Amino acid sequence: MVISREWHLLARPRGWPKPEDFALVERDVPDPGDGEILVRNHYMSVDPYMRGRMNAQRTYAAPYEIGKAMYGEAVGEVVASRSDRIAQGAFVRTMAGWREAAVCRADTAEVIDPELAPLPAHLGVLGMPGWTAYVGLYDIGQPEPGETVFVSAASGAVGSIVGQLAKTHGCRVVGSVGSAAKVRYITEELGFDAGCDYHDVDLTEWLGEAAPDGVDIYFENVGGDHLQAALNAMNSFGRIVACGMISGYNEPRPGPSNLHSIVAKRLRVQGFIVRDHADRKPAFLEHVGGMLRAGKIRHTETVVDGIDNAVQALLQLLEGGHHTGKMVVSL
Ligand SMILES: NC(=O)c1ccc[n+]([C@@H]2O[C@H](COP(=O)([O-])OP(=O)(O)OC[C@H]3O[C@@H](n4cnc5c(N)ncnc54)[C@H](OP(=O)(O)O)[C@@H]3O)[C@@H](O)[C@H]2O)c1
């Protein structure tokens, strides 16, 4: 019998989640049954969508249940297997995050290659955020070489990959981030053409300088003032890739006052959820995995140590200013 700690949701947060909304609970993990594997998690992901699952309303996914363990992406080692599909010793990605160990159906686990990249990268550039960047930019944004792409939350898990993919596609890429150090990161290390700390600028004025020919694609991760400024800067027939609007996940934000430009500029604004695009996962893994093997894409993971700190890590992710690239928790 394996003992595992797991995070339960105790109460649905109103506004910003508080530590007392959660409890770390110890439980016995049973032996795997037929077709199942026992996984010892090495890293779990914290992601913005997890905040939405704490609310009672069903959106595109069911809410977390009160008094039960939360879940999300995790990578770990198979320590026992009763599946002929996945052997003991393999490394897998599952949805059994927020806990140290779990029994999973083997047909819900994805075998990953730890030689291709360190385990945390399989939650970032090679995981759901990288897949989101790929689908959002290519399928929803449909960039053309020479176009200008504006990315918000540009140093984060999704934004950092969007910017690099757009650069390899021949686009001009500009991004907004929350500190001067992150501006240096996206411009000097990731190759963005320009970056700003959104705390220090008027975003509309800054876009006028950083994107003198206007913005053709806005990759929207933030909402609020960022969407307002992007609408001001968009070219006619531009595309807004509505990936997320993190600034409003904990407290309501006023909507932009310039939505009429969608009509005047004949913009296409399209939301998407990456899980609807499972058919694109093989192409994503081939494309981004190939770039990784060729050393043509950079990735950073911010690792928070220990399951005890997992809730704090999620709160820091939502707040911003605490991480670069993909935030994960080592277990
Ligand atoms: N549609 C989908 O299928 C899908 C899938 C994955 C993610 N997403 C969305 O993609 C976005 C990015 O997710 P991620 O996993 O890559 O997270 P991330 O960018 O690694 O982390 C979130 C970042 O958002 C920024 N932020 C938070 N509050 C902000 C505010 N009020 N104003 C400006 N920036 C703020 C912070 O960056 P700074 O430190 O620079 O301020 C923070 O680090 C989120 O909106 C998420 O919901 C959507």
The ligand as a Tripos MOL2 file, in Angstrom:
@<TRIPOS>MOLECULE
LIG
   48    52     1     0     0
SMALL
NO_CHARGES

@<TRIPOS>ATOM
      1 N1         -7.7730   28.3750  -24.1980 N.am      1 LIG1
      2 C1         -7.0430   27.3850  -23.7180 C.2       1 LIG1
      3 O1         -7.2190   26.1920  -24.0420 O.2       1 LIG1
      4 C2         -5.9400   27.7160  -22.7400 C.ar      1 LIG1
      5 C3         -4.9800   26.7650  -22.3570 C.ar      1 LIG1
      6 C4         -3.9430   27.1630  -21.4980 C.ar      1 LIG1
      7 C5         -3.9040   28.4710  -21.0150 C.ar      1 LIG1
      8 N2         -4.8680   29.3480  -21.3860 N.ar      1 LIG1
      9 C6         -4.8380   30.7510  -20.9400 C.3       1 LIG1
     10 O2         -3.6230   31.2980  -21.3800 O.3       1 LIG1
     11 C7         -3.2040   32.3440  -20.5000 C.3       1 LIG1
     12 C8         -1.7670   32.1040  -20.0600 C.3       1 LIG1
     13 O3         -1.7140   30.8760  -19.3350 O.3       1 LIG1
     14 P1         -0.3060   30.2900  -18.8760 P.3       1 LIG1
     15 O4         -0.5520   28.9150  -18.3880 O.co2     1 LIG1
     16 O5          0.6940   30.5240  -19.9360 O.co2     1 LIG1
     17 O6          0.0290   31.2060  -17.6220 O.3       1 LIG1
     18 P2          1.3440   32.1180  -17.4100 P.3       1 LIG1
     19 O7          1.3610   33.1310  -18.4970 O.co2     1 LIG1
     20 O8          2.5200   31.2320  -17.2430 O.co2     1 LIG1
     21 O9          1.0240   32.7940  -16.0220 O.3       1 LIG1
     22 C9          0.0500   33.7570  -15.9120 C.3       1 LIG1
     23 C10         0.6400   35.1650  -16.1160 C.3       1 LIG1
     24 O10        -0.4010   36.0710  -16.3930 O.3       1 LIG1
     25 C11         0.0520   37.3730  -16.0920 C.3       1 LIG1
     26 N3         -0.9980   38.1320  -15.3940 N.ar      1 LIG1
     27 C12        -1.7170   37.7560  -14.3250 C.ar      1 LIG1
     28 N4         -2.5640   38.7600  -13.9670 N.ar      1 LIG1
     29 C13        -2.3540   39.7650  -14.8580 C.ar      1 LIG1
     30 C14        -2.9200   41.0650  -15.0280 C.ar      1 LIG1
     31 N5         -3.8760   41.5260  -14.2140 N.pl3     1 LIG1
     32 N6         -2.4570   41.8290  -16.0430 N.ar      1 LIG1
     33 C15        -1.4940   41.3730  -16.8630 C.ar      1 LIG1
     34 N7         -0.9110   40.1560  -16.7590 N.ar      1 LIG1
     35 C16        -1.3510   39.3690  -15.7600 C.ar      1 LIG1
     36 C17         1.2710   37.2260  -15.1830 C.3       1 LIG1
     37 O11         2.4110   37.6020  -15.9330 O.3       1 LIG1
     38 P3          3.4030   38.7870  -15.4490 P.3       1 LIG1
     39 O12         4.2010   38.2120  -14.3170 O.co2     1 LIG1
     40 O13         4.1730   39.0750  -16.6610 O.co2     1 LIG1
     41 O14         2.5210   39.9020  -14.9820 O.co2     1 LIG1
     42 C18         1.3000   35.7430  -14.8780 C.3       1 LIG1
     43 O15         2.5840   35.2780  -14.7120 O.3       1 LIG1
     44 C19        -4.2230   32.3470  -19.3610 C.3       1 LIG1
     45 O16        -5.1890   33.3410  -19.6110 O.3       1 LIG1
     46 C20        -4.8490   30.9680  -19.4360 C.3       1 LIG1
     47 O17        -6.1450   30.9340  -18.8850 O.3       1 LIG1
     48 C21        -5.8880   29.0010  -22.2310 C.ar      1 LIG1
@<TRIPOS>BOND
     1     1     2 1
     2     2     3 2
     3     2     4 1
     4     4     5 ar
     5     4    48 ar
     6     5     6 ar
     7     6     7 ar
     8     7     8 ar
     9     8     9 1
    10     8    48 ar
    11     9    10 1
    12     9    46 1
    13    10    11 1
    14    11    12 1
    15    11    44 1
    16    12    13 1
    17    13    14 1
    18    14    15 2
    19    14    16 1
    20    14    17 1
    21    17    18 1
    22    18    19 2
    23    18    20 1
    24    18    21 1
    25    21    22 1
    26    22    23 1
    27    23    24 1
    28    23    42 1
    29    24    25 1
    30    25    26 1
    31    25    36 1
    32    26    27 ar
    33    26    35 ar
    34    27    28 ar
    35    28    29 ar
    36    29    30 ar
    37    29    35 ar
    38    30    31 1
    39    30    32 ar
    40    32    33 ar
    41    33    34 ar
    42    34    35 ar
    43    36    37 1
    44    36    42 1
    45    37    38 1
    46    38    39 2
    47    38    40 1
    48    38    41 1
    49    42    43 1
    50    44    45 1
    51    44    46 1
    52    46    47 1
@<TRIPOS>SUBSTRUCTURE
     1 LIG1         1 GROUP 0 **** ****
